[in-house]
């Protein structure tokens, strides 16, 4: 168990670039299945209205209470 907290806001790149400020806060560590569920929840693996796949995600923001971590 960590003696600090780390969380990150994960978002879909294409949706974000289109003006959506939707993101999902994730507490780490996280297992692979739960992380895949997060990606699915932001649209990764689905397609846009033109049939192009959503494939990229990024960290919009992060939080960590570990001293010196920025």
CHARMM-style PDB file with segment names, atoms N, HN, CA, C and O in Angstrom:
ATOM      1  N   UNK     1       0.843  -1.179   0.000  1.00  0.00      PROA
ATOM      2  CA  UNK     1       0.000   0.000   0.000  1.00  0.00      PROA
ATOM      3  C   UNK     1       0.889   1.243   0.000  1.00  0.00      PROA
ATOM      4  O   UNK     1       1.887   1.313   0.717  1.00  0.00      PROA
ATOM      5  N   UNK     2       0.504   2.222  -0.820  1.00  0.00      PROA
ATOM      6  HN  UNK     2      -0.307   2.166  -1.403  1.00  0.00      PROA
ATOM      7  CA  UNK     2       1.253   3.474  -0.891  1.00  0.00      PROA
ATOM      8  C   UNK     2       0.994   4.327   0.346  1.00  0.00      PROA
ATOM      9  O   UNK     2      -0.080   4.263   0.945  1.00  0.00      PROA
ATOM     10  N   UNK     3       1.985   5.122   0.718  1.00  0.00      PROA
ATOM     11  HN  UNK     3       2.857   5.174   0.231  1.00  0.00      PROA
ATOM     12  CA  UNK     3       1.774   6.064   1.809  1.00  0.00      PROA
ATOM     13  C   UNK     3       1.475   7.464   1.261  1.00  0.00      PROA
ATOM     14  O   UNK     3       1.644   8.463   1.960  1.00  0.00      PROA
ATOM     15  N   UNK     4       1.035   7.520   0.021  1.00  0.00      PROA
ATOM     16  HN  UNK     4       0.897   6.709  -0.547  1.00  0.00      PROA
ATOM     17  CA  UNK     4       0.613   8.758  -0.624  1.00  0.00      PROA
ATOM     18  C   UNK     4      -0.531   8.432  -1.583  1.00  0.00      PROA
ATOM     19  O   UNK     4      -0.783   7.269  -1.896  1.00  0.00      PROA
ATOM     20  N   UNK     5      -1.215   9.478  -2.042  1.00  0.00      PROA
ATOM     21  HN  UNK     5      -1.010  10.423  -1.788  1.00  0.00      PROA
ATOM     22  CA  UNK     5      -2.319   9.307  -2.978  1.00  0.00      PROA
ATOM     23  C   UNK     5      -1.933   9.863  -4.335  1.00  0.00      PROA
ATOM     24  O   UNK     5      -1.344  10.941  -4.420  1.00  0.00      PROA
ATOM     25  N   UNK     6      -2.261   9.140  -5.398  1.00  0.00      PROA
ATOM     26  HN  UNK     6      -2.740   8.265  -5.329  1.00  0.00      PROA
ATOM     27  CA  UNK     6      -2.058   9.627  -6.759  1.00  0.00      PROA
ATOM     28  C   UNK     6      -3.339   9.377  -7.543  1.00  0.00      PROA
ATOM     29  O   UNK     6      -3.843   8.255  -7.589  1.00  0.00      PROA
ATOM     30  N   UNK     7      -3.853  10.423  -8.150  1.00  0.00      PROA
ATOM     31  HN  UNK     7      -3.443  11.334  -8.112  1.00  0.00      PROA
ATOM     32  CA  UNK     7      -5.040  10.350  -8.996  1.00  0.00      PROA
ATOM     33  C   UNK     7      -4.769  11.145 -10.262  1.00  0.00      PROA
ATOM     34  O   UNK     7      -4.001  12.107 -10.252  1.00  0.00      PROA
ATOM     35  N   UNK     8      -5.404  10.736 -11.348  1.00  0.00      PROA
ATOM     36  HN  UNK     8      -6.028   9.954 -11.356  1.00  0.00      PROA
ATOM     37  CA  UNK     8      -5.257  11.448 -12.609  1.00  0.00      PROA
ATOM     38  C   UNK     8      -6.608  11.506 -13.312  1.00  0.00      PROA
ATOM     39  O   UNK     8      -7.410  10.576 -13.223  1.00  0.00      PROA
ATOM     40  N   UNK     9      -6.845  12.605 -14.006  1.00  0.00      PROA
ATOM     41  HN  UNK     9      -6.193  13.360 -14.078  1.00  0.00      PROA
ATOM     42  CA  UNK     9      -8.046  12.756 -14.812  1.00  0.00      PROA
ATOM     43  C   UNK     9      -7.689  12.340 -16.235  1.00  0.00      PROA
ATOM     44  O   UNK     9      -6.837  12.957 -16.872  1.00  0.00      PROA
ATOM     45  N   UNK    10      -8.346  11.288 -16.731  1.00  0.00      PROA
ATOM     46  HN  UNK    10      -9.038  10.786 -16.213  1.00  0.00      PROA
ATOM     47  CA  UNK    10      -8.077  10.717 -18.046  1.00  0.00      PROA
ATOM     48  C   UNK    10      -9.186  11.166 -19.000  1.00  0.00      PROA
ATOM     49  O   UNK    10     -10.365  11.127 -18.647  1.00  0.00      PROA
ATOM     50  N   UNK    11      -8.806  11.596 -20.216  1.00  0.00      PROA
ATOM     51  HN  UNK    11      -7.848  11.627 -20.503  1.00  0.00      PROA
ATOM     52  CA  UNK    11      -9.802  12.041 -21.193  1.00  0.00      PROA
ATOM     53  C   UNK    11      -9.483  11.494 -22.581  1.00  0.00      PROA
ATOM     54  O   UNK    11      -8.350  11.116 -22.877  1.00  0.00      PROA
ATOM     55  N   UNK    12     -10.503  11.464 -23.413  1.00  0.00      PROA
ATOM     56  HN  UNK    12     -11.424  11.771 -23.173  1.00  0.00      PROA
ATOM     57  CA  UNK    12     -10.409  11.055 -24.806  1.00  0.00      PROA
ATOM     58  C   UNK    12      -9.867  12.244 -25.604  1.00  0.00      PROA
ATOM     59  O   UNK    12     -10.473  13.315 -25.587  1.00  0.00      PROA
ATOM     60  N   UNK    13      -8.736  12.076 -26.305  1.00  0.00      PROA
ATOM     61  HN  UNK    13      -8.244  11.205 -26.319  1.00  0.00      PROA
ATOM     62  CA  UNK    13      -8.083  13.171 -27.032  1.00  0.00      PROA
ATOM     63  C   UNK    13      -9.021  13.815 -28.052  1.00  0.00      PROA
ATOM     64  O   UNK    13      -9.175  15.036 -28.065  1.00  0.00      PROA
ATOM     65  N   UNK    14      -9.644  13.010 -28.900  1.00  0.00      PROA
ATOM     66  HN  UNK    14      -9.519  12.018 -28.889  1.00  0.00      PROA
ATOM     67  CA  UNK    14     -10.489  13.560 -29.959  1.00  0.00      PROA
ATOM     68  C   UNK    14     -11.715  14.280 -29.414  1.00  0.00      PROA
ATOM     69  O   UNK    14     -12.090  15.337 -29.922  1.00  0.00      PROA
ATOM     70  N   UNK    15     -12.340  13.718 -28.388  1.00  0.00      PROA
ATOM     71  HN  UNK    15     -12.035  12.859 -27.975  1.00  0.00      PROA
ATOM     72  CA  UNK    15     -13.498  14.384 -27.791  1.00  0.00      PROA
ATOM     73  C   UNK    15     -13.058  15.685 -27.125  1.00  0.00      PROA
ATOM     74  O   UNK    15     -13.753  16.696 -27.226  1.00  0.00      PROA
ATOM     75  N   UNK    16     -11.925  15.669 -26.455  1.00  0.00      PROA
ATOM     76  HN  UNK    16     -11.360  14.848 -26.373  1.00  0.00      PROA
ATOM     77  CA  UNK    16     -11.406  16.862 -25.793  1.00  0.00      PROA
ATOM     78  C   UNK    16     -11.112  17.949 -26.822  1.00  0.00      PROA
ATOM     79  O   UNK    16     -11.446  19.116 -26.618  1.00  0.00      PROA
ATOM     80  N   UNK    17     -10.476  17.551 -27.942  1.00  0.00      PROA
ATOM     81  HN  UNK    17     -10.204  16.603 -28.107  1.00  0.00      PROA
ATOM     82  CA  UNK    17     -10.163  18.507 -29.007  1.00  0.00      PROA
ATOM     83  C   UNK    17     -11.420  19.082 -29.653  1.00  0.00      PROA
ATOM     84  O   UNK    17     -11.385  20.174 -30.220  1.00  0.00      PROA
ATOM     85  N   UNK    18     -12.523  18.353 -29.568  1.00  0.00      PROA
ATOM     86  HN  UNK    18     -12.552  17.466 -29.107  1.00  0.00      PROA
ATOM     87  CA  UNK    18     -13.798  18.811 -30.130  1.00  0.00      PROA
ATOM     88  C   UNK    18     -14.600  19.665 -29.147  1.00  0.00      PROA
ATOM     89  O   UNK    18     -15.717  20.081 -29.456  1.00  0.00      PROA
ATOM     90  N   UNK    19     -14.038  19.926 -27.969  1.00  0.00      PROA
ATOM     91  HN  UNK    19     -13.131  19.588 -27.718  1.00  0.00      PROA
ATOM     92  CA  UNK    19     -14.688  20.806 -27.012  1.00  0.00      PROA
ATOM     93  C   UNK    19     -15.296  20.137 -25.800  1.00  0.00      PROA
ATOM     94  O   UNK    19     -15.827  20.821 -24.926  1.00  0.00      PROA
ATOM     95  N   UNK    20     -15.235  18.814 -25.722  1.00  0.00      PROA
ATOM     96  HN  UNK    20     -14.804  18.258 -26.433  1.00  0.00      PROA
ATOM     97  CA  UNK    20     -15.768  18.129 -24.559  1.00  0.00      PROA
ATOM     98  C   UNK    20     -14.759  18.218 -23.423  1.00  0.00      PROA
ATOM     99  O   UNK    20     -13.586  17.889 -23.602  1.00  0.00      PROA
ATOM    100  N   UNK    21     -15.209  18.657 -22.268  1.00  0.00      PROA
ATOM    101  HN  UNK    21     -16.162  18.925 -22.123  1.00  0.00      PROA
ATOM    102  CA  UNK    21     -14.304  18.718 -21.121  1.00  0.00      PROA
ATOM    103  C   UNK    21     -14.519  17.523 -20.204  1.00  0.00      PROA
ATOM    104  O   UNK    21     -14.148  17.546 -19.030  1.00  0.00      PROA
ATOM    105  N   UNK    22     -15.119  16.492 -20.756  1.00  0.00      PROA
ATOM    106  HN  UNK    22     -15.421  16.474 -21.709  1.00  0.00      PROA
ATOM    107  CA  UNK    22     -15.419  15.269 -20.005  1.00  0.00      PROA
ATOM    108  C   UNK    22     -14.149  14.472 -19.733  1.00  0.00      PROA
ATOM    109  O   UNK    22     -13.378  14.184 -20.648  1.00  0.00      PROA
ATOM    110  N   UNK    23     -13.947  14.129 -18.506  1.00  0.00      PROA
ATOM    111  HN  UNK    23     -14.574  14.362 -17.762  1.00  0.00      PROA
ATOM    112  CA  UNK    23     -12.821  13.288 -18.104  1.00  0.00      PROA
ATOM    113  C   UNK    23     -13.226  12.438 -16.922  1.00  0.00      PROA
ATOM    114  O   UNK    23     -14.247  12.698 -16.285  1.00  0.00      PROA
ATOM    115  N   UNK    24     -12.441  11.431 -16.628  1.00  0.00      PROA
ATOM    116  HN  UNK    24     -11.612  11.219 -17.146  1.00  0.00      PROA
ATOM    117  CA  UNK    24     -12.727  10.524 -15.526  1.00  0.00      PROA
ATOM    118  C   UNK    24     -11.535  10.533 -14.573  1.00  0.00      PROA
ATOM    119  O   UNK    24     -10.400  10.299 -14.988  1.00  0.00      PROA
ATOM    120  N   UNK    25     -11.797  10.806 -13.292  1.00  0.00      PROA
ATOM    121  HN  UNK    25     -12.719  10.996 -12.955  1.00  0.00      PROA
ATOM    122  CA  UNK    25     -10.741  10.742 -12.291  1.00  0.00      PROA
ATOM    123  C   UNK    25     -10.501   9.290 -11.903  1.00  0.00      PROA
ATOM    124  O   UNK    25     -11.435   8.545 -11.607  1.00  0.00      PROA
ATOM    125  N   UNK    26      -9.228   8.906 -11.911  1.00  0.00      PROA
ATOM    126  HN  UNK    26      -8.469   9.511 -12.152  1.00  0.00      PROA
ATOM    127  CA  UNK    26      -8.831   7.531 -11.615  1.00  0.00      PROA
ATOM    128  C   UNK    26      -7.833   7.558 -10.463  1.00  0.00      PROA
ATOM    129  O   UNK    26      -6.870   8.324 -10.483  1.00  0.00      PROA
ATOM    130  N   UNK    27      -8.068   6.720  -9.464  1.00  0.00      PROA
ATOM    131  HN  UNK    27      -8.850   6.097  -9.448  1.00  0.00      PROA
ATOM    132  CA  UNK    27      -7.129   6.557  -8.360  1.00  0.00      PROA
ATOM    133  C   UNK    27      -6.180   5.411  -8.694  1.00  0.00      PROA
ATOM    134  O   UNK    27      -6.614   4.332  -9.098  1.00  0.00      PROA
ATOM    135  N   UNK    28      -4.901   5.650  -8.525  1.00  0.00      PROA
ATOM    136  HN  UNK    28      -4.548   6.526  -8.196  1.00  0.00      PROA
ATOM    137  CA  UNK    28      -3.889   4.630  -8.795  1.00  0.00      PROA
ATOM    138  C   UNK    28      -3.335   4.095  -7.492  1.00  0.00      PROA
ATOM    139  O   UNK    28      -3.302   4.820  -6.498  1.00  0.00      PROA
ATOM    140  N   UNK    29      -2.897   2.842  -7.467  1.00  0.00      PROA
ATOM    141  HN  UNK    29      -2.924   2.253  -8.274  1.00  0.00      PROA
ATOM    142  CA  UNK    29      -2.817   1.912  -8.592  1.00  0.00      PROA
ATOM    143  C   UNK    29      -4.195   1.402  -8.994  1.00  0.00      PROA
ATOM    144  O   UNK    29      -5.149   1.442  -8.218  1.00  0.00      PROA
ATOM    145  N   UNK    30      -4.268   0.919 -10.238  1.00  0.00      PROA
ATOM    146  HN  UNK    30      -3.493   0.886 -10.869  1.00  0.00      PROA
ATOM    147  CA  UNK    30      -5.510   0.378 -10.786  1.00  0.00      PROA
ATOM    148  C   UNK    30      -5.145  -0.863 -11.600  1.00  0.00      PROA
ATOM    149  O   UNK    30      -4.092  -0.904 -12.236  1.00  0.00      PROA
ATOM    150  N   UNK    31      -6.006  -1.865 -11.579  1.00  0.00      PROA
ATOM    151  HN  UNK    31      -6.861  -1.832 -11.062  1.00  0.00      PROA
ATOM    152  CA  UNK    31      -5.671  -3.062 -12.351  1.00  0.00      PROA
ATOM    153  C   UNK    31      -6.086  -2.876 -13.820  1.00  0.00      PROA
ATOM    154  O   UNK    31      -6.820  -1.946 -14.156  1.00  0.00      PROA
ATOM    155  N   UNK    32      -5.608  -3.767 -14.676  1.00  0.00      PROA
ATOM    156  HN  UNK    32      -5.011  -4.522 -14.404  1.00  0.00      PROA
ATOM    157  CA  UNK    32      -5.798  -3.627 -16.111  1.00  0.00      PROA
ATOM    158  C   UNK    32      -7.277  -3.628 -16.510  1.00  0.00      PROA
ATOM    159  O   UNK    32      -7.689  -2.818 -17.340  1.00  0.00      PROA
ATOM    160  N   UNK    33      -8.064  -4.512 -15.940  1.00  0.00      PROA
ATOM    161  HN  UNK    33      -7.728  -5.170 -15.266  1.00  0.00      PROA
ATOM    162  CA  UNK    33      -9.493  -4.575 -16.289  1.00  0.00      PROA
ATOM    163  C   UNK    33     -10.211  -3.284 -15.911  1.00  0.00      PROA
ATOM    164  O   UNK    33     -11.002  -2.758 -16.695  1.00  0.00      PROA
ATOM    165  N   UNK    34      -9.941  -2.778 -14.723  1.00  0.00      PROA
ATOM    166  HN  UNK    34      -9.298  -3.206 -14.087  1.00  0.00      PROA
ATOM    167  CA  UNK    34     -10.577  -1.534 -14.305  1.00  0.00      PROA
ATOM    168  C   UNK    34     -10.137  -0.365 -15.188  1.00  0.00      PROA
ATOM    169  O   UNK    34     -10.944   0.506 -15.511  1.00  0.00      PROA
ATOM    170  N   UNK    35      -8.859  -0.343 -15.578  1.00  0.00      PROA
ATOM    171  HN  UNK    35      -8.203  -1.051 -15.316  1.00  0.00      PROA
ATOM    172  CA  UNK    35      -8.384   0.727 -16.456  1.00  0.00      PROA
ATOM    173  C   UNK    35      -9.030   0.616 -17.835  1.00  0.00      PROA
ATOM    174  O   UNK    35      -9.382   1.634 -18.431  1.00  0.00      PROA
ATOM    175  N   UNK    36      -9.191  -0.602 -18.349  1.00  0.00      PROA
ATOM    176  HN  UNK    36      -8.905  -1.429 -17.865  1.00  0.00      PROA
ATOM    177  CA  UNK    36      -9.891  -0.785 -19.623  1.00  0.00      PROA
ATOM    178  C   UNK    36     -11.332  -0.297 -19.527  1.00  0.00      PROA
ATOM    179  O   UNK    36     -11.865   0.263 -20.485  1.00  0.00      PROA
ATOM    180  N   UNK    37     -11.959  -0.505 -18.383  1.00  0.00      PROA
ATOM    181  HN  UNK    37     -11.526  -0.960 -17.605  1.00  0.00      PROA
ATOM    182  CA  UNK    37     -13.320   0.000 -18.167  1.00  0.00      PROA
ATOM    183  C   UNK    37     -13.353   1.526 -18.192  1.00  0.00      PROA
ATOM    184  O   UNK    37     -14.292   2.120 -18.722  1.00  0.00      PROA
ATOM    185  N   UNK    38     -12.337   2.157 -17.623  1.00  0.00      PROA
ATOM    186  HN  UNK    38     -11.575   1.675 -17.192  1.00  0.00      PROA
ATOM    187  CA  UNK    38     -12.237   3.620 -17.659  1.00  0.00      PROA
ATOM    188  C   UNK    38     -12.126   4.087 -19.111  1.00  0.00      PROA
ATOM    189  O   UNK    38     -12.820   5.017 -19.525  1.00  0.00      PROA
ATOM    190  N   UNK    39     -11.248   3.435 -19.884  1.00  0.00      PROA
ATOM    191  HN  UNK    39     -10.684   2.680 -19.548  1.00  0.00      PROA
ATOM    192  CA  UNK    39     -11.084   3.826 -21.288  1.00  0.00      PROA
ATOM    193  C   UNK    39     -12.383   3.665 -22.063  1.00  0.00      PROA
ATOM    194  O   UNK    39     -12.740   4.523 -22.870  1.00  0.00      PROA
ATOM    195  N   UNK    40     -13.084   2.577 -21.820  1.00  0.00      PROA
ATOM    196  HN  UNK    40     -12.794   1.880 -21.165  1.00  0.00      PROA
ATOM    197  CA  UNK    40     -14.378   2.367 -22.479  1.00  0.00      PROA
ATOM    198  C   UNK    40     -15.359   3.474 -22.095  1.00  0.00      PROA
ATOM    199  O   UNK    40     -16.120   3.946 -22.939  1.00  0.00      PROA
ATOM    200  N   UNK    41     -15.345   3.885 -20.840  1.00  0.00      PROA
ATOM    201  HN  UNK    41     -14.726   3.501 -20.154  1.00  0.00      PROA
ATOM    202  CA  UNK    41     -16.287   4.900 -20.369  1.00  0.00      PROA
ATOM    203  C   UNK    41     -16.055   6.266 -21.010  1.00  0.00      PROA
ATOM    204  O   UNK    41     -16.974   7.084 -21.054  1.00  0.00      PROA
ATOM    205  N   UNK    42     -14.837   6.533 -21.510  1.00  0.00      PROA
ATOM    206  HN  UNK    42     -14.090   5.869 -21.474  1.00  0.00      PROA
ATOM    207  CA  UNK    42     -14.571   7.802 -22.194  1.00  0.00      PROA
ATOM    208  C   UNK    42     -14.607   7.635 -23.719  1.00  0.00      PROA
ATOM    209  O   UNK    42     -14.258   8.560 -24.451  1.00  0.00      PROA
ATOM    210  N   UNK    43     -15.021   6.475 -24.188  1.00  0.00      PROA
ATOM    211  HN  UNK    43     -15.304   5.723 -23.593  1.00  0.00      PROA
ATOM    212  CA  UNK    43     -15.242   6.280 -25.612  1.00  0.00      PROA
ATOM    213  C   UNK    43     -14.119   5.620 -26.383  1.00  0.00      PROA
ATOM    214  O   UNK    43     -14.246   5.417 -27.590  1.00  0.00      PROA
ATOM    215  N   UNK    44     -13.015   5.277 -25.719  1.00  0.00      PROA
ATOM    216  HN  UNK    44     -12.911   5.443 -24.738  1.00  0.00      PROA
ATOM    217  CA  UNK    44     -11.923   4.611 -26.417  1.00  0.00      PROA
ATOM    218  C   UNK    44     -12.425   3.240 -26.883  1.00  0.00      PROA
ATOM    219  O   UNK    44     -12.979   2.465 -26.103  1.00  0.00      PROA
ATOM    220  N   UNK    45     -12.217   2.964 -28.169  1.00  0.00      PROA
ATOM    221  HN  UNK    45     -11.767   3.593 -28.802  1.00  0.00      PROA
ATOM    222  CA  UNK    45     -12.702   1.720 -28.749  1.00  0.00      PROA
ATOM    223  C   UNK    45     -13.996   1.889 -29.535  1.00  0.00      PROA
ATOM    224  O   UNK    45     -14.377   1.010 -30.309  1.00  0.00      PROA
ATOM    225  N   UNK    46     -14.674   3.021 -29.335  1.00  0.00      PROA
ATOM    226  HN  UNK    46     -14.365   3.735 -28.707  1.00  0.00      PROA
ATOM    227  CA  UNK    46     -15.879   3.294 -30.121  1.00  0.00      PROA
ATOM    228  C   UNK    46     -15.503   4.195 -31.301  1.00  0.00      PROA
ATOM    229  O   UNK    46     -14.326   4.496 -31.501  1.00  0.00      PROA
ATOM    230  N   UNK    47     -16.484   4.620 -32.071  1.00  0.00      PROA
ATOM    231  HN  UNK    47     -17.440   4.376 -31.909  1.00  0.00      PROA
ATOM    232  CA  UNK    47     -16.207   5.464 -33.235  1.00  0.00      PROA
ATOM    233  C   UNK    47     -16.993   6.764 -33.153  1.00  0.00      PROA
ATOM    234  O   UNK    47     -18.018   6.851 -32.477  1.00  0.00      PROA
ATOM    235  N   UNK    48     -16.490   7.773 -33.860  1.00  0.00      PROA
ATOM    236  HN  UNK    48     -15.657   7.702 -34.410  1.00  0.00      PROA
ATOM    237  CA  UNK    48     -17.192   9.053 -33.920  1.00  0.00      PROA
ATOM    238  C   UNK    48     -18.303   8.988 -34.973  1.00  0.00      PROA
ATOM    239  O   UNK    48     -18.552   7.927 -35.546  1.00  0.00      PROA
ATOM    240  N   UNK    49     -18.970  10.118 -35.229  1.00  0.00      PROA
ATOM    241  HN  UNK    49     -18.768  10.980 -34.764  1.00  0.00      PROA
ATOM    242  CA  UNK    49     -20.098  10.133 -36.161  1.00  0.00      PROA
ATOM    243  C   UNK    49     -19.708   9.855 -37.611  1.00  0.00      PROA
ATOM    244  O   UNK    49     -20.573   9.601 -38.449  1.00  0.00      PROA
ATOM    245  N   UNK    50     -18.399   9.901 -37.911  1.00  0.00      PROA
ATOM    246  HN  UNK    50     -17.696  10.106 -37.230  1.00  0.00      PROA
ATOM    247  CA  UNK    50     -17.915   9.610 -39.265  1.00  0.00      PROA
ATOM    248  C   UNK    50     -17.325   8.208 -39.375  1.00  0.00      PROA
ATOM    249  O   UNK    50     -16.842   7.818 -40.439  1.00  0.00      PROA
ATOM    250  N   UNK    51     -17.361   7.460 -38.296  1.00  0.00      PROA
ATOM    251  HN  UNK    51     -17.753   7.776 -37.432  1.00  0.00      PROA
ATOM    252  CA  UNK    51     -16.846   6.098 -38.293  1.00  0.00      PROA
ATOM    253  C   UNK    51     -15.372   5.977 -37.937  1.00  0.00      PROA
ATOM    254  O   UNK    51     -14.815   4.879 -37.965  1.00  0.00      PROA
ATOM    255  N   UNK    52     -14.732   7.104 -37.599  1.00  0.00      PROA
ATOM    256  HN  UNK    52     -15.185   7.995 -37.577  1.00  0.00      PROA
ATOM    257  CA  UNK    52     -13.313   7.070 -37.210  1.00  0.00      PROA
ATOM    258  C   UNK    52     -13.207   6.596 -35.760  1.00  0.00      PROA
ATOM    259  O   UNK    52     -13.972   7.039 -34.903  1.00  0.00      PROA
ATOM    260  N   UNK    53     -12.270   5.706 -35.490  1.00  0.00      PROA
ATOM    261  HN  UNK    53     -11.649   5.346 -36.186  1.00  0.00      PROA
ATOM    262  CA  UNK    53     -12.160   5.179 -34.128  1.00  0.00      PROA
ATOM    263  C   UNK    53     -11.542   6.183 -33.148  1.00  0.00      PROA
ATOM    264  O   UNK    53     -10.642   6.949 -33.493  1.00  0.00      PROA
ATOM    265  N   UNK    54     -12.054   6.150 -31.926  1.00  0.00      PROA
ATOM    266  HN  UNK    54     -12.786   5.528 -31.646  1.00  0.00      PROA
ATOM    267  CA  UNK    54     -11.425   6.876 -30.824  1.00  0.00      PROA
ATOM    268  C   UNK    54     -10.350   5.954 -30.270  1.00  0.00      PROA
ATOM    269  O   UNK    54     -10.655   4.859 -29.798  1.00  0.00      PROA
ATOM    270  N   UNK    55      -9.082   6.392 -30.324  1.00  0.00      PROA
ATOM    271  HN  UNK    55      -8.835   7.282 -30.708  1.00  0.00      PROA
ATOM    272  CA  UNK    55      -7.981   5.535 -29.906  1.00  0.00      PROA
ATOM    273  C   UNK    55      -7.054   6.161 -28.868  1.00  0.00      PROA
ATOM    274  O   UNK    55      -6.384   5.442 -28.128  1.00  0.00      PROA
ATOM    275  N   UNK    56      -7.009   7.474 -28.806  1.00  0.00      PROA
ATOM    276  HN  UNK    56      -7.554   8.058 -29.408  1.00  0.00      PROA
ATOM    277  CA  UNK    56      -6.024   8.134 -27.952  1.00  0.00      PROA
ATOM    278  C   UNK    56      -6.651   8.731 -26.700  1.00  0.00      PROA
ATOM    279  O   UNK    56      -7.751   9.283 -26.730  1.00  0.00      PROA
ATOM    280  N   UNK    57      -5.921   8.604 -25.607  1.00  0.00      PROA
ATOM    281  HN  UNK    57      -5.027   8.156 -25.583  1.00  0.00      PROA
ATOM    282  CA  UNK    57      -6.331   9.192 -24.349  1.00  0.00      PROA
ATOM    283  C   UNK    57      -5.133   9.922 -23.762  1.00  0.00      PROA
ATOM    284  O   UNK    57      -3.997   9.692 -24.176  1.00  0.00      PROA
ATOM    285  N   UNK    58      -5.386  10.804 -22.795  1.00  0.00      PROA
ATOM    286  HN  UNK    58      -6.309  10.991 -22.459  1.00  0.00      PROA
ATOM    287  CA  UNK    58      -4.293  11.516 -22.141  1.00  0.00      PROA
ATOM    288  C   UNK    58      -4.689  11.931 -20.735  1.00  0.00      PROA
ATOM    289  O   UNK    58      -5.862  11.891 -20.361  1.00  0.00      PROA
ATOM    290  N   UNK    59      -3.695  12.327 -19.971  1.00  0.00      PROA
ATOM    291  HN  UNK    59      -2.743  12.360 -20.274  1.00  0.00      PROA
ATOM    292  CA  UNK    59      -3.918  12.800 -18.607  1.00  0.00      PROA
ATOM    293  C   UNK    59      -4.155  14.312 -18.666  1.00  0.00      PROA
ATOM    294  O   UNK    59      -3.267  15.077 -19.039  1.00  0.00      PROA
ATOM    295  N   UNK    60      -5.365  14.724 -18.292  1.00  0.00      PROA
ATOM    296  HN  UNK    60      -6.087  14.102 -17.989  1.00  0.00      PROA
ATOM    297  CA  UNK    60      -5.745  16.131 -18.309  1.00  0.00      PROA
ATOM    298  C   UNK    60      -5.194  16.850 -17.080  1.00  0.00      PROA
ATOM    299  O   UNK    60      -4.706  17.977 -17.169  1.00  0.00      PROA
ATOM    300  N   UNK    61      -5.278  16.187 -15.951  1.00  0.00      PROA
ATOM    301  HN  UNK    61      -5.674  15.272 -15.878  1.00  0.00      PROA
ATOM    302  CA  UNK    61      -4.869  16.775 -14.674  1.00  0.00      PROA
ATOM    303  C   UNK    61      -4.443  15.635 -13.761  1.00  0.00      PROA
ATOM    304  O   UNK    61      -4.768  14.475 -14.011  1.00  0.00      PROA
ATOM    305  N   UNK    62      -3.729  15.966 -12.724  1.00  0.00      PROA
ATOM    306  HN  UNK    62      -3.465  16.909 -12.521  1.00  0.00      PROA
ATOM    307  CA  UNK    62      -3.304  14.936 -11.778  1.00  0.00      PROA
ATOM    308  C   UNK    62      -3.211  15.514 -10.386  1.00  0.00      PROA
ATOM    309  O   UNK    62      -3.097  16.726 -10.202  1.00  0.00      PROA
ATOM    310  N   UNK    63      -3.262  14.637  -9.421  1.00  0.00      PROA
ATOM    311  HN  UNK    63      -3.355  13.653  -9.571  1.00  0.00      PROA
ATOM    312  CA  UNK    63      -3.131  15.009  -8.014  1.00  0.00      PROA
ATOM    313  C   UNK    63      -2.276  13.974  -7.317  1.00  0.00      PROA
ATOM    314  O   UNK    63      -2.455  12.769  -7.490  1.00  0.00      PROA
ATOM    315  N   UNK    64      -1.342  14.473  -6.526  1.00  0.00      PROA
ATOM    316  HN  UNK    64      -1.196  15.453  -6.385  1.00  0.00      PROA
ATOM    317  CA  UNK    64      -0.529  13.581  -5.694  1.00  0.00      PROA
ATOM    318  C   UNK    64      -0.134  14.358  -4.446  1.00  0.00      PROA
ATOM    319  O   UNK    64       0.321  15.499  -4.528  1.00  0.00      PROA
ATOM    320  N   UNK    65      -0.313  13.730  -3.299  1.00  0.00      PROA
ATOM    321  HN  UNK    65      -0.683  12.803  -3.232  1.00  0.00      PROA
ATOM    322  CA  UNK    65       0.055  14.404  -2.058  1.00  0.00      PROA
ATOM    323  C   UNK    65       1.462  14.034  -1.576  1.00  0.00      PROA
ATOM    324  O   UNK    65       1.812  14.303  -0.427  1.00  0.00      PROA
ATOM    325  N   UNK    66       2.262  13.423  -2.440  1.00  0.00      PROA
ATOM    326  HN  UNK    66       1.977  13.204  -3.374  1.00  0.00      PROA
ATOM    327  CA  UNK    66       3.647  13.098  -2.125  1.00  0.00      PROA
ATOM    328  C   UNK    66       4.453  14.396  -2.168  1.00  0.00      PROA
ATOM    329  O   UNK    66       4.480  15.075  -3.195  1.00  0.00      PROA
ATOM    330  N   UNK    67       5.090  14.735  -1.093  1.00  0.00      PROA
ATOM    331  HN  UNK    67       5.068  14.184  -0.259  1.00  0.00      PROA
ATOM    332  CA  UNK    67       5.847  15.985  -1.005  1.00  0.00      PROA
ATOM    333  C   UNK    67       6.894  16.055  -2.114  1.00  0.00      PROA
ATOM    334  O   UNK    67       7.681  15.128  -2.303  1.00  0.00      PROA
ATOM    335  N   UNK    68       6.889  17.167  -2.840  1.00  0.00      PROA
ATOM    336  HN  UNK    68       6.250  17.920  -2.686  1.00  0.00      PROA
ATOM    337  CA  UNK    68       7.849  17.389  -3.922  1.00  0.00      PROA
ATOM    338  C   UNK    68       7.384  16.906  -5.276  1.00  0.00      PROA
ATOM    339  O   UNK    68       8.050  17.162  -6.279  1.00  0.00      PROA
ATOM    340  N   UNK    69       6.239  16.201  -5.337  1.00  0.00      PROA
ATOM    341  HN  UNK    69       5.697  15.992  -4.522  1.00  0.00      PROA
ATOM    342  CA  UNK    69       5.720  15.716  -6.613  1.00  0.00      PROA
ATOM    343  C   UNK    69       4.888  16.816  -7.257  1.00  0.00      PROA
ATOM    344  O   UNK    69       4.000  17.382  -6.619  1.00  0.00      PROA
ATOM    345  N   UNK    70       5.172  17.116  -8.507  1.00  0.00      PROA
ATOM    346  HN  UNK    70       5.893  16.656  -9.025  1.00  0.00      PROA
ATOM    347  CA  UNK    70       4.374  18.131  -9.208  1.00  0.00      PROA
ATOM    348  C   UNK    70       3.906  17.614 -10.528  1.00  0.00      PROA
ATOM    349  OT1 UNK    70       3.221  18.325 -11.262  1.00  0.00      PROA
TER     350      UNK     70
END
